[in-house]
């Protein structure tokens, strides 16, 4: 779902990062596209409904683009 949202902001490419963090998997998608990202609260509610530990969206400060992330229990 995060990958589709990253592609949905008009970007031509995405980067996906996966890491382990305290017994959980952190999955982050970066869209490399400036401008508005996914539709805020509604998008985060959809991700949270999947049973993730935590999730969020923000605009990258070090790289242009929108960041979407979710922390999943392993």
PQR file with spaces between the fields and no chain letter, atoms N, CA, C, O and H, PARSE charges and radii, in Angstrom:
ATOM       1  N    UNK     1       0.828   -1.188    0.000 -0.4000 1.5000
ATOM       2  CA   UNK     1       0.000    0.000    0.000 -0.0000 2.0000
ATOM       3  C    UNK     1       0.876    1.257    0.000  0.5500 1.7000
ATOM       4  O    UNK     1       0.581    2.213   -0.718 -0.5500 1.4000
ATOM       5  N    UNK     2       1.938    1.264    0.790 -0.4000 1.5000
ATOM       6  CA   UNK     2       2.832    2.426    0.833 -0.0000 2.0000
ATOM       7  C    UNK     2       3.523    2.625   -0.507  0.5500 1.7000
ATOM       8  O    UNK     2       3.746    3.760   -0.928 -0.5500 1.4000
ATOM       9  H    UNK     2       2.177    0.487    1.372  0.4000 1.0000
ATOM      10  N    UNK     3       3.860    1.536   -1.177 -0.4000 1.5000
ATOM      11  CA   UNK     3       4.517    1.648   -2.481 -0.0000 2.0000
ATOM      12  C    UNK     3       3.577    2.252   -3.513  0.5500 1.7000
ATOM      13  O    UNK     3       3.995    3.096   -4.307 -0.5500 1.4000
ATOM      14  H    UNK     3       3.679    0.614   -0.835  0.4000 1.0000
ATOM      15  N    UNK     4       2.327    1.838   -3.514 -0.4000 1.5000
ATOM      16  CA   UNK     4       1.354    2.407   -4.451 -0.0000 2.0000
ATOM      17  C    UNK     4       1.141    3.890   -4.180  0.5500 1.7000
ATOM      18  O    UNK     4       1.011    4.678   -5.117 -0.5500 1.4000
ATOM      19  H    UNK     4       1.988    1.153   -2.870  0.4000 1.0000
ATOM      20  N    UNK     5       1.103    4.274   -2.919 -0.4000 1.5000
ATOM      21  CA   UNK     5       0.952    5.691   -2.574 -0.0000 2.0000
ATOM      22  C    UNK     5       2.167    6.485   -3.024  0.5500 1.7000
ATOM      23  O    UNK     5       2.027    7.608   -3.511 -0.5500 1.4000
ATOM      24  H    UNK     5       1.208    3.634   -2.158  0.4000 1.0000
ATOM      25  N    UNK     6       3.367    5.913   -2.868 -0.4000 1.5000
ATOM      26  CA   UNK     6       4.583    6.609   -3.302 -0.0000 2.0000
ATOM      27  C    UNK     6       4.571    6.817   -4.808  0.5500 1.7000
ATOM      28  O    UNK     6       4.991    7.870   -5.287 -0.5500 1.4000
ATOM      29  H    UNK     6       3.480    5.001   -2.473  0.4000 1.0000
ATOM      30  N    UNK     7       4.104    5.842   -5.552 -0.4000 1.5000
ATOM      31  CA   UNK     7       4.003    5.991   -7.005 -0.0000 2.0000
ATOM      32  C    UNK     7       2.883    6.950   -7.393  0.5500 1.7000
ATOM      33  O    UNK     7       2.953    7.598   -8.437 -0.5500 1.4000
ATOM      34  H    UNK     7       3.763    4.986   -5.163  0.4000 1.0000
ATOM      35  N    UNK     8       1.859    7.041   -6.562 -0.4000 1.5000
ATOM      36  CA   UNK     8       0.692    7.855   -6.865 -0.0000 2.0000
ATOM      37  C    UNK     8       0.914    9.347   -6.802  0.5500 1.7000
ATOM      38  O    UNK     8       0.033   10.100   -7.215 -0.5500 1.4000
ATOM      39  H    UNK     8       1.802    6.515   -5.714  0.4000 1.0000
ATOM      40  N    UNK     9       2.056    9.820   -6.301 -0.4000 1.5000
ATOM      41  CA   UNK     9       2.273   11.265   -6.226 -0.0000 2.0000
ATOM      42  C    UNK     9       2.943   11.816   -7.476  0.5500 1.7000
ATOM      43  O    UNK     9       3.404   12.957   -7.476 -0.5500 1.4000
ATOM      44  H    UNK     9       2.773    9.209   -5.965  0.4000 1.0000
ATOM      45  N    UNK    10       3.004   11.024   -8.537 -0.4000 1.5000
ATOM      46  CA   UNK    10       3.516   11.520   -9.816 -0.0000 2.0000
ATOM      47  C    UNK    10       4.985   11.260  -10.062  0.5500 1.7000
ATOM      48  O    UNK    10       5.510   11.662  -11.100 -0.5500 1.4000
ATOM      49  H    UNK    10       2.630   10.097   -8.537  0.4000 1.0000
ATOM      50  N    UNK    11       5.662   10.601   -9.143 -0.4000 1.5000
ATOM      51  CA   UNK    11       7.084   10.315   -9.321 -0.0000 2.0000
ATOM      52  C    UNK    11       7.329    9.227  -10.354  0.5500 1.7000
ATOM      53  O    UNK    11       6.436    8.442  -10.672 -0.5500 1.4000
ATOM      54  H    UNK    11       5.236   10.274   -8.299  0.4000 1.0000
ATOM      55  N    UNK    12       8.536    9.190  -10.868 -0.4000 1.5000
ATOM      56  CA   UNK    12       8.919    8.194  -11.863 -0.0000 2.0000
ATOM      57  C    UNK    12       9.665    7.022  -11.234  0.5500 1.7000
ATOM      58  O    UNK    12       9.845    5.988  -11.877 -0.5500 1.4000
ATOM      59  H    UNK    12       9.262    9.827  -10.610  0.4000 1.0000
ATOM      60  N    UNK    13      10.105    7.173   -9.974 -0.4000 1.5000
ATOM      61  CA   UNK    13      10.839    6.098   -9.310 -0.0000 2.0000
ATOM      62  C    UNK    13      10.614    6.170   -7.812  0.5500 1.7000
ATOM      63  O    UNK    13      10.252    7.215   -7.270 -0.5500 1.4000
ATOM      64  H    UNK    13       9.959    8.013   -9.451  0.4000 1.0000
ATOM      65  N    UNK    14      10.834    5.037   -7.150 -0.4000 1.5000
ATOM      66  CA   UNK    14      10.743    4.974   -5.695 -0.0000 2.0000
ATOM      67  C    UNK    14      11.952    4.202   -5.163  0.5500 1.7000
ATOM      68  O    UNK    14      12.576    3.425   -5.886 -0.5500 1.4000
ATOM      69  H    UNK    14      11.127    4.188   -7.590  0.4000 1.0000
ATOM      70  N    UNK    15      12.264    4.428   -3.908 -0.4000 1.5000
ATOM      71  CA   UNK    15      13.287    3.670   -3.204 -0.0000 2.0000
ATOM      72  C    UNK    15      12.615    3.037   -1.996  0.5500 1.7000
ATOM      73  O    UNK    15      11.837    3.688   -1.300 -0.5500 1.4000
ATOM      74  H    UNK    15      11.757    5.060   -3.321  0.4000 1.0000
ATOM      75  N    UNK    16      12.916    1.767   -1.748 -0.4000 1.5000
ATOM      76  CA   UNK    16      12.347    1.055   -0.609 -0.0000 2.0000
ATOM      77  C    UNK    16      13.481    0.641    0.323  0.5500 1.7000
ATOM      78  O    UNK    16      14.479    0.073   -0.121 -0.5500 1.4000
ATOM      79  H    UNK    16      13.548    1.238   -2.314  0.4000 1.0000
ATOM      80  N    UNK    17      13.328    0.923    1.600 -0.4000 1.5000
ATOM      81  CA   UNK    17      14.299    0.529    2.624 -0.0000 2.0000
ATOM      82  C    UNK    17      13.597   -0.402    3.605  0.5500 1.7000
ATOM      83  O    UNK    17      12.463   -0.145    4.011 -0.5500 1.4000
ATOM      84  H    UNK    17      12.517    1.384    1.960  0.4000 1.0000
ATOM      85  N    UNK    18      14.271   -1.478    3.982 -0.4000 1.5000
ATOM      86  CA   UNK    18      13.744   -2.413    4.978 -0.0000 2.0000
ATOM      87  C    UNK    18      14.839   -2.635    6.019  0.5500 1.7000
ATOM      88  O    UNK    18      15.991   -2.892    5.667 -0.5500 1.4000
ATOM      89  H    UNK    18      15.192   -1.687    3.652  0.4000 1.0000
ATOM      90  N    UNK    19      14.483   -2.537    7.288 -0.4000 1.5000
ATOM      91  CA   UNK    19      15.460   -2.731    8.367 -0.0000 2.0000
ATOM      92  C    UNK    19      14.774   -3.382    9.561  0.5500 1.7000
ATOM      93  O    UNK    19      13.561   -3.261    9.739 -0.5500 1.4000
ATOM      94  H    UNK    19      13.548   -2.328    7.573  0.4000 1.0000
ATOM      95  N    UNK    20      15.568   -4.076   10.379 -0.4000 1.5000
ATOM      96  CA   UNK    20      15.011   -4.626   11.613 -0.0000 2.0000
ATOM      97  C    UNK    20      15.247   -3.627   12.744  0.5500 1.7000
ATOM      98  O    UNK    20      16.275   -2.953   12.805 -0.5500 1.4000
ATOM      99  H    UNK    20      16.553   -4.174   10.234  0.4000 1.0000
ATOM     100  N    UNK    21      14.268   -3.557   13.626 -0.4000 1.5000
ATOM     101  CA   UNK    21      14.339   -2.603   14.732 -0.0000 2.0000
ATOM     102  C    UNK    21      13.624   -3.206   15.932  0.5500 1.7000
ATOM     103  O    UNK    21      12.394   -3.254   15.959 -0.5500 1.4000
ATOM     104  H    UNK    21      13.433   -4.105   13.576  0.4000 1.0000
ATOM     105  N    UNK    22      14.379   -3.667   16.926 -0.4000 1.5000
ATOM     106  CA   UNK    22      13.809   -4.189   18.174 -0.0000 2.0000
ATOM     107  C    UNK    22      12.724   -5.245   17.944  0.5500 1.7000
ATOM     108  O    UNK    22      11.642   -5.147   18.523 -0.5500 1.4000
ATOM     109  H    UNK    22      15.378   -3.628   16.905  0.4000 1.0000
ATOM     110  N    UNK    23      12.995   -6.238   17.120 -0.4000 1.5000
ATOM     111  CA   UNK    23      12.035   -7.312   16.876 -0.0000 2.0000
ATOM     112  C    UNK    23      10.911   -6.942   15.934  0.5500 1.7000
ATOM     113  O    UNK    23       9.894   -7.634   15.878 -0.5500 1.4000
ATOM     114  H    UNK    23      13.874   -6.318   16.650  0.4000 1.0000
ATOM     115  N    UNK    24      11.080   -5.871   15.201 -0.4000 1.5000
ATOM     116  CA   UNK    24      10.076   -5.436   14.235 -0.0000 2.0000
ATOM     117  C    UNK    24      10.776   -5.086   12.923  0.5500 1.7000
ATOM     118  O    UNK    24      11.983   -4.845   12.897 -0.5500 1.4000
ATOM     119  H    UNK    24      11.906   -5.309   15.247  0.4000 1.0000
ATOM     120  N    UNK    25      10.014   -5.063   11.853 -0.4000 1.5000
ATOM     121  CA   UNK    25      10.554   -4.680   10.548 -0.0000 2.0000
ATOM     122  C    UNK    25      10.089   -3.270   10.213  0.5500 1.7000
ATOM     123  O    UNK    25       8.895   -2.972   10.246 -0.5500 1.4000
ATOM     124  H    UNK    25       9.034   -5.259   11.875  0.4000 1.0000
ATOM     125  N    UNK    26      11.036   -2.418    9.896 -0.4000 1.5000
ATOM     126  CA   UNK    26      10.723   -1.061    9.467 -0.0000 2.0000
ATOM     127  C    UNK    26      10.765   -1.044    7.944  0.5500 1.7000
ATOM     128  O    UNK    26      11.797   -1.357    7.351 -0.5500 1.4000
ATOM     129  H    UNK    26      12.006   -2.660    9.870  0.4000 1.0000
ATOM     130  N    UNK    27       9.658   -0.683    7.307 -0.4000 1.5000
ATOM     131  CA   UNK    27       9.574   -0.599    5.850 -0.0000 2.0000
ATOM     132  C    UNK    27       9.307    0.855    5.497  0.5500 1.7000
ATOM     133  O    UNK    27       8.339    1.448    5.974 -0.5500 1.4000
ATOM     134  H    UNK    27       8.820   -0.428    7.789  0.4000 1.0000
ATOM     135  N    UNK    28      10.170    1.433    4.655 -0.4000 1.5000
ATOM     136  CA   UNK    28      10.031    2.832    4.271 -0.0000 2.0000
ATOM     137  C    UNK    28      10.094    2.955    2.756  0.5500 1.7000
ATOM     138  O    UNK    28      10.953    2.347    2.118 -0.5500 1.4000
ATOM     139  H    UNK    28      10.956    0.952    4.267  0.4000 1.0000
ATOM     140  N    UNK    29       9.191    3.735    2.181 -0.4000 1.5000
ATOM     141  CA   UNK    29       9.189    4.019    0.748 -0.0000 2.0000
ATOM     142  C    UNK    29       9.403    5.518    0.561  0.5500 1.7000
ATOM     143  O    UNK    29       8.734    6.330    1.199 -0.5500 1.4000
ATOM     144  H    UNK    29       8.493    4.229    2.699  0.4000 1.0000
ATOM     145  N    UNK    30      10.339    5.880   -0.317 -0.4000 1.5000
ATOM     146  CA   UNK    30      10.646    7.275   -0.639 -0.0000 2.0000
ATOM     147  C    UNK    30      10.309    7.492   -2.103  0.5500 1.7000
ATOM     148  O    UNK    30      10.760    6.731   -2.958 -0.5500 1.4000
ATOM     149  H    UNK    30      10.882    5.220   -0.835  0.4000 1.0000
ATOM     150  N    UNK    31       9.518    8.526   -2.409 -0.4000 1.5000
ATOM     151  CA   UNK    31       9.023    8.716   -3.773 -0.0000 2.0000
ATOM     152  C    UNK    31       9.912    9.567   -4.665  0.5500 1.7000
ATOM     153  O    UNK    31       9.734    9.534   -5.883 -0.5500 1.4000
ATOM     154  H    UNK    31       9.152    9.145   -1.714  0.4000 1.0000
ATOM     155  N    UNK    32      10.849   10.322   -4.134 -0.4000 1.5000
ATOM     156  CA   UNK    32      11.727   11.204   -4.919 -0.0000 2.0000
ATOM     157  C    UNK    32      10.947   12.265   -5.693  0.5500 1.7000
ATOM     158  O    UNK    32      11.453   12.796   -6.682 -0.5500 1.4000
ATOM     159  H    UNK    32      10.994   10.349   -3.145  0.4000 1.0000
ATOM     160  N    UNK    33       9.736   12.580   -5.265 -0.4000 1.5000
ATOM     161  CA   UNK    33       8.894   13.560   -5.944 -0.0000 2.0000
ATOM     162  C    UNK    33       8.512   14.643   -4.949  0.5500 1.7000
ATOM     163  O    UNK    33       7.913   14.355   -3.913 -0.5500 1.4000
ATOM     164  H    UNK    33       9.325   12.148   -4.462  0.4000 1.0000
ATOM     165  N    UNK    34       8.857   15.898   -5.261 -0.4000 1.5000
ATOM     166  CA   UNK    34       8.433   17.005   -4.404 -0.0000 2.0000
ATOM     167  C    UNK    34       6.945   17.236   -4.580  0.5500 1.7000
ATOM     168  O    UNK    34       6.361   16.848   -5.591 -0.5500 1.4000
ATOM     169  H    UNK    34       9.344   16.132   -6.102  0.4000 1.0000
ATOM     170  N    UNK    35       6.350   17.857   -3.609 -0.4000 1.5000
ATOM     171  CA   UNK    35       4.931   18.172   -3.697 -0.0000 2.0000
ATOM     172  C    UNK    35       4.137   17.352   -2.698  0.5500 1.7000
ATOM     173  O    UNK    35       4.702   16.613   -1.891 -0.5500 1.4000
ATOM     174  H    UNK    35       6.825   18.172   -2.787  0.4000 1.0000
ATOM     175  N    UNK    36       2.817   17.491   -2.761 -0.4000 1.5000
ATOM     176  CA   UNK    36       1.974   16.814   -1.785 -0.0000 2.0000
ATOM     177  C    UNK    36       2.084   15.298   -1.887  0.5500 1.7000
ATOM     178  O    UNK    36       2.163   14.735   -2.979 -0.5500 1.4000
ATOM     179  H    UNK    36       2.359   18.092   -3.416  0.4000 1.0000
ATOM     180  N    UNK    37       2.088   14.657   -0.733 -0.4000 1.5000
ATOM     181  CA   UNK    37       2.131   13.205   -0.679 -0.0000 2.0000
ATOM     182  C    UNK    37       0.733   12.635   -0.551  0.5500 1.7000
ATOM     183  O    UNK    37      -0.244   13.274   -0.943 -0.5500 1.4000
ATOM     184  H    UNK    37       2.024   15.115    0.154  0.4000 1.0000
ATOM     185  N    UNK    38       0.636   11.435   -0.003 -0.4000 1.5000
ATOM     186  CA   UNK    38      -0.669   10.808    0.161 -0.0000 2.0000
ATOM     187  C    UNK    38      -1.566   11.625    1.088  0.5500 1.7000
ATOM     188  O    UNK    38      -1.085   12.445    1.869 -0.5500 1.4000
ATOM     189  H    UNK    38       1.429   10.916    0.316  0.4000 1.0000
ATOM     190  N    UNK    39      -2.836   11.398    0.993 -0.4000 1.5000
ATOM     191  CA   UNK    39      -3.823   12.216    1.699 -0.0000 2.0000
ATOM     192  C    UNK    39      -3.839   11.968    3.205  0.5500 1.7000
ATOM     193  O    UNK    39      -4.781   11.372    3.727 -0.5500 1.4000
ATOM     194  H    UNK    39      -3.227   10.731    0.358  0.4000 1.0000
ATOM     195  N    UNK    40      -2.820   12.416    3.888 -0.4000 1.5000
ATOM     196  CA   UNK    40      -2.686   12.494    5.336 -0.0000 2.0000
ATOM     197  C    UNK    40      -3.365   11.446    6.185  0.5500 1.7000
ATOM     198  O    UNK    40      -3.060   10.257    6.088 -0.5500 1.4000
ATOM     199  H    UNK    40      -2.055   12.900    3.464  0.4000 1.0000
ATOM     200  N    UNK    41      -4.288   11.891    7.018 -0.4000 1.5000
ATOM     201  CA   UNK    41      -4.898   11.037    8.037 -0.0000 2.0000
ATOM     202  C    UNK    41      -5.607    9.822    7.454  0.5500 1.7000
ATOM     203  O    UNK    41      -5.495    8.731    8.011 -0.5500 1.4000
ATOM     204  H    UNK    41      -4.536   12.856    7.096  0.4000 1.0000
ATOM     205  N    UNK    42      -6.331    9.977    6.355 -0.4000 1.5000
ATOM     206  CA   UNK    42      -7.058    8.841    5.769 -0.0000 2.0000
ATOM     207  C    UNK    42      -6.087    7.744    5.353  0.5500 1.7000
ATOM     208  O    UNK    42      -6.350    6.562    5.575 -0.5500 1.4000
ATOM     209  H    UNK    42      -6.422   10.864    5.902  0.4000 1.0000
ATOM     210  N    UNK    43      -4.965    8.131    4.752 -0.4000 1.5000
ATOM     211  CA   UNK    43      -3.963    7.153    4.336 -0.0000 2.0000
ATOM     212  C    UNK    43      -3.371    6.443    5.549  0.5500 1.7000
ATOM     213  O    UNK    43      -3.246    5.218    5.545 -0.5500 1.4000
ATOM     214  H    UNK    43      -4.751    9.092    4.571  0.4000 1.0000
ATOM     215  N    UNK    44      -3.007    7.190    6.582 -0.4000 1.5000
ATOM     216  CA   UNK    44      -2.420    6.594    7.781 -0.0000 2.0000
ATOM     217  C    UNK    44      -3.409    5.674    8.489  0.5500 1.7000
ATOM     218  O    UNK    44      -3.004    4.657    9.053 -0.5500 1.4000
ATOM     219  H    UNK    44      -3.108    8.185    6.586  0.4000 1.0000
ATOM     220  N    UNK    45      -4.691    6.009    8.470 -0.4000 1.5000
ATOM     221  CA   UNK    45      -5.708    5.142    9.074 -0.0000 2.0000
ATOM     222  C    UNK    45      -5.804    3.817    8.330  0.5500 1.7000
ATOM     223  O    UNK    45      -5.989    2.772    8.955 -0.5500 1.4000
ATOM     224  H    UNK    45      -5.020    6.835    8.012  0.4000 1.0000
ATOM     225  N    UNK    46      -5.680    3.845    6.991 -0.4000 1.5000
ATOM     226  CA   UNK    46      -5.701    2.610    6.198 -0.0000 2.0000
ATOM     227  C    UNK    46      -4.516    1.723    6.553  0.5500 1.7000
ATOM     228  O    UNK    46      -4.669    0.511    6.706 -0.5500 1.4000
ATOM     229  H    UNK    46      -5.530    4.694    6.484  0.4000 1.0000
ATOM     230  N    UNK    47      -3.333    2.324    6.684 -0.4000 1.5000
ATOM     231  CA   UNK    47      -2.135    1.563    7.040 -0.0000 2.0000
ATOM     232  C    UNK    47      -2.273    1.006    8.461  0.5500 1.7000
ATOM     233  O    UNK    47      -1.967   -0.163    8.696 -0.5500 1.4000
ATOM     234  H    UNK    47      -3.209    3.309    6.560  0.4000 1.0000
ATOM     235  N    UNK    48      -2.728    1.828    9.405 -0.4000 1.5000
ATOM     236  CA   UNK    48      -2.875    1.401   10.795 -0.0000 2.0000
ATOM     237  C    UNK    48      -3.871    0.249   10.921  0.5500 1.7000
ATOM     238  O    UNK    48      -3.700   -0.620   11.776 -0.5500 1.4000
ATOM     239  H    UNK    48      -2.976    2.778    9.214  0.4000 1.0000
ATOM     240  N    UNK    49      -4.900    0.230   10.086 -0.4000 1.5000
ATOM     241  CA   UNK    49      -5.906   -0.829   10.124 -0.0000 2.0000
ATOM     242  C    UNK    49      -5.329   -2.193    9.749  0.5500 1.7000
ATOM     243  O    UNK    49      -5.955   -3.218   10.019 -0.5500 1.4000
ATOM     244  H    UNK    49      -5.038    0.936    9.391  0.4000 1.0000
ATOM     245  N    UNK    50      -4.154   -2.220    9.136 -0.4000 1.5000
ATOM     246  CA   UNK    50      -3.514   -3.479    8.764 -0.0000 2.0000
ATOM     247  C    UNK    50      -2.813   -4.140    9.952  0.5500 1.7000
ATOM     248  O    UNK    50      -2.268   -5.235    9.814 -0.5500 1.4000
ATOM     249  H    UNK    50      -3.646   -1.387    8.918  0.4000 1.0000
ATOM     250  N    UNK    51      -2.822   -3.493   11.104 -0.4000 1.5000
ATOM     251  CA   UNK    51      -2.235   -4.070   12.306 -0.0000 2.0000
ATOM     252  C    UNK    51      -0.765   -3.751   12.510  0.5500 1.7000
ATOM     253  O    UNK    51      -0.057   -4.516   13.166 -0.5500 1.4000
ATOM     254  H    UNK    51      -3.264   -2.604   11.216  0.4000 1.0000
ATOM     255  N    UNK    52      -0.295   -2.651   11.968 -0.4000 1.5000
ATOM     256  CA   UNK    52       1.102   -2.255   12.151 -0.0000 2.0000
ATOM     257  C    UNK    52       1.306   -1.705   13.559  0.5500 1.7000
ATOM     258  O    UNK    52       0.356   -1.261   14.204 -0.5500 1.4000
ATOM     259  H    UNK    52      -0.870   -2.030   11.436  0.4000 1.0000
ATOM     260  N    UNK    53       2.549   -1.736   14.029 -0.4000 1.5000
ATOM     261  CA   UNK    53       2.870   -1.175   15.342 -0.0000 2.0000
ATOM     262  C    UNK    53       2.835    0.343   15.317  0.5500 1.7000
ATOM     263  O    UNK    53       2.411    0.983   16.279 -0.5500 1.4000
ATOM     264  H    UNK    53       3.321   -2.097   13.505  0.4000 1.0000
ATOM     265  N    UNK    54       3.290    0.915   14.198 -0.4000 1.5000
ATOM     266  CA   UNK    54       3.351    2.362   14.038 -0.0000 2.0000
ATOM     267  C    UNK    54       3.494    2.668   12.552  0.5500 1.7000
ATOM     268  O    UNK    54       3.966    1.829   11.785 -0.5500 1.4000
ATOM     269  H    UNK    54       3.635    0.396   13.416  0.4000 1.0000
ATOM     270  N    UNK    55       3.090    3.862   12.146 -0.4000 1.5000
ATOM     271  CA   UNK    55       3.249    4.265   10.747 -0.0000 2.0000
ATOM     272  C    UNK    55       3.283    5.787   10.672  0.5500 1.7000
ATOM     273  O    UNK    55       2.895    6.474   11.617 -0.5500 1.4000
ATOM     274  H    UNK    55       2.706    4.544   12.769  0.4000 1.0000
ATOM     275  N    UNK    56       3.748    6.304    9.542 -0.4000 1.5000
ATOM     276  CA   UNK    56       3.812    7.744    9.384 -0.0000 2.0000
ATOM     277  C    UNK    56       4.151    8.149    7.968  0.5500 1.7000
ATOM     278  O    UNK    56       4.485    7.315    7.127 -0.5500 1.4000
ATOM     279  H    UNK    56       4.063    5.745    8.775  0.4000 1.0000
ATOM     280  N    UNK    57       4.062    9.432    7.721 -0.4000 1.5000
ATOM     281  CA   UNK    57       4.391   10.007    6.418 -0.0000 2.0000
ATOM     282  C    UNK    57       4.984   11.383    6.666  0.5500 1.7000
ATOM     283  O    UNK    57       4.506   12.129    7.521 -0.5500 1.4000
ATOM     284  H    UNK    57       3.790   10.109    8.405  0.4000 1.0000
ATOM     285  N    UNK    58       6.026   11.716    5.916 -0.4000 1.5000
ATOM     286  CA   UNK    58       6.606   13.047    6.012 -0.0000 2.0000
ATOM     287  C    UNK    58       7.350   13.370    4.725  0.5500 1.7000
ATOM     288  O    UNK    58       7.492   12.526    3.840 -0.5500 1.4000
ATOM     289  H    UNK    58       6.415   11.110    5.221  0.4000 1.0000
ATOM     290  N    UNK    59       7.817   14.596    4.640 -0.4000 1.5000
ATOM     291  CA   UNK    59       8.593   15.038    3.487 -0.0000 2.0000
ATOM     292  C    UNK    59      10.057   15.004    3.873  0.5500 1.7000
ATOM     293  O    UNK    59      10.440   15.512    4.927 -0.5500 1.4000
ATOM     294  H    UNK    59       7.702   15.281    5.359  0.4000 1.0000
ATOM     295  N    UNK    60      10.877   14.403    3.019 -0.4000 1.5000
ATOM     296  CA   UNK    60      12.300   14.263    3.315 -0.0000 2.0000
ATOM     297  C    UNK    60      13.004   15.601    3.400  0.5500 1.7000
ATOM     298  O    UNK    60      12.763   16.494    2.588 -0.5500 1.4000
ATOM     299  H    UNK    60      10.566   13.990    2.163  0.4000 1.0000
ATOM     300  N    UNK    61      13.870   15.735    4.383 -0.4000 1.5000
ATOM     301  CA   UNK    61      14.645   16.964    4.532 -0.0000 2.0000
ATOM     302  C    UNK    61      15.989   16.842    3.831  0.5500 1.7000
ATOM     303  O    UNK    61      16.498   17.820    3.283 -0.5500 1.4000
ATOM     304  H    UNK    61      14.065   15.010    5.044  0.4000 1.0000
ATOM     305  N    UNK    62      16.564   15.644    3.847 -0.4000 1.5000
ATOM     306  CA   UNK    62      17.878   15.441    3.248 -0.0000 2.0000
ATOM     307  C    UNK    62      17.801   15.093    1.763  0.5500 1.7000
ATOM     308  O    UNK    62      18.771   15.293    1.033 -0.5500 1.4000
ATOM     309  H    UNK    62      16.150   14.850    4.292  0.4000 1.0000
ATOM     310  N    UNK    63      16.667   14.577    1.310 -0.4000 1.5000
ATOM     311  CA   UNK    63      16.434   14.242   -0.092 -0.0000 2.0000
ATOM     312  C    UNK    63      15.049   14.736   -0.452  0.5500 1.7000
ATOM     313  O    UNK    63      14.142   14.689    0.379 -0.5500 1.4000
ATOM     314  H    UNK    63      15.879   14.414    1.903  0.4000 1.0000
ATOM     315  N    UNK    64      14.866   15.213   -1.688 -0.4000 1.5000
ATOM     316  CA   UNK    64      13.515   15.605   -2.075 -0.0000 2.0000
ATOM     317  C    UNK    64      12.617   14.377   -2.156  0.5500 1.7000
ATOM     318  O    UNK    64      13.055   13.311   -2.589 -0.5500 1.4000
ATOM     319  H    UNK    64      15.603   15.251   -2.363  0.4000 1.0000
ATOM     320  N    UNK    65      11.389   14.523   -1.749 -0.4000 1.5000
ATOM     321  CA   UNK    65      10.437   13.433   -1.872 -0.0000 2.0000
ATOM     322  C    UNK    65       9.631   13.194   -0.617  0.5500 1.7000
ATOM     323  O    UNK    65       9.920   13.739    0.449 -0.5500 1.4000
ATOM     324  H    UNK    65      11.034   15.389   -1.397  0.4000 1.0000
ATOM     325  N    UNK    66       8.623   12.376   -0.767 -0.4000 1.5000
ATOM     326  CA   UNK    66       7.739   12.016    0.328 -0.0000 2.0000
ATOM     327  C    UNK    66       8.152   10.660    0.882  0.5500 1.7000
ATOM     328  O    UNK    66       8.445    9.729    0.131 -0.5500 1.4000
ATOM     329  H    UNK    66       8.388   11.933   -1.633  0.4000 1.0000
ATOM     330  N    UNK    67       8.172   10.563    2.222 -0.4000 1.5000
ATOM     331  CA   UNK    67       8.548    9.325    2.901 -0.0000 2.0000
ATOM     332  C    UNK    67       7.318    8.722    3.556  0.5500 1.7000
ATOM     333  O    UNK    67       6.574    9.411    4.254 -0.5500 1.4000
ATOM     334  H    UNK    67       7.934   11.319    2.832  0.4000 1.0000
ATOM     335  N    UNK    68       7.109    7.436    3.329 -0.4000 1.5000
ATOM     336  CA   UNK    68       6.029    6.690    3.958 -0.0000 2.0000
ATOM     337  C    UNK    68       6.667    5.523    4.688  0.5500 1.7000
ATOM     338  O    UNK    68       7.528    4.849    4.123 -0.5500 1.4000
ATOM     339  H    UNK    68       7.713    6.876    2.762  0.4000 1.0000
ATOM     340  N    UNK    69       6.272    5.263    5.927 -0.4000 1.5000
ATOM     341  CA   UNK    69       6.902    4.175    6.659 -0.0000 2.0000
ATOM     342  C    UNK    69       5.900    3.462    7.552  0.5500 1.7000
ATOM     343  O    UNK    69       4.893    4.028    7.977 -0.5500 1.4000
ATOM     344  H    UNK    69       5.572    5.811    6.386  0.4000 1.0000
ATOM     345  N    UNK    70       6.215    2.191    7.821 -0.4000 1.5000
ATOM     346  CA   UNK    70       5.409    1.378    8.731 -0.0000 2.0000
ATOM     347  C    UNK    70       6.337    0.455    9.506  0.5500 1.7000
ATOM     348  O    UNK    70       7.328   -0.038    8.968 -0.5500 1.4000
ATOM     349  H    UNK    70       7.033    1.731    7.476  0.4000 1.0000
ATOM     350  N    UNK    71       6.014    0.227   10.762 -0.4000 1.5000
ATOM     351  CA   UNK    71       6.762   -0.675   11.623 -0.0000 2.0000
ATOM     352  C    UNK    71       5.880   -1.899   11.868  0.5500 1.7000
ATOM     353  O    UNK    71       4.799   -1.787   12.447 -0.5500 1.4000
ATOM     354  H    UNK    71       5.209    0.628   11.200  0.4000 1.0000
ATOM     355  N    UNK    72       6.349   -3.072   11.422 -0.4000 1.5000
ATOM     356  CA   UNK    72       5.576   -4.312   11.487 -0.0000 2.0000
ATOM     357  C    UNK    72       6.204   -5.268   12.490  0.5500 1.7000
ATOM     358  O    UNK    72       7.425   -5.424   12.518 -0.5500 1.4000
ATOM     359  H    UNK    72       7.227   -3.164   10.953  0.4000 1.0000
ATOM     360  N    UNK    73       5.381   -5.909   13.311 -0.4000 1.5000
ATOM     361  CA   UNK    73       5.895   -6.883   14.271 -0.0000 2.0000
ATOM     362  C    UNK    73       6.361   -8.131   13.534  0.5500 1.7000
ATOM     363  O    UNK    73       5.673   -8.625   12.640 -0.5500 1.4000
ATOM     364  H    UNK    73       4.390   -5.782   13.288  0.4000 1.0000
ATOM     365  N    UNK    74       7.542   -8.641   13.916 -0.4000 1.5000
ATOM     366  CA   UNK    74       8.061   -9.869   13.291 -0.0000 2.0000
ATOM     367  C    UNK    74       7.583  -11.099   14.028  0.5500 1.7000
ATOM     368  O    UNK    74       7.920  -12.219   13.643 -0.5500 1.4000
ATOM     369  H    UNK    74       8.101   -8.240   14.642  0.4000 1.0000
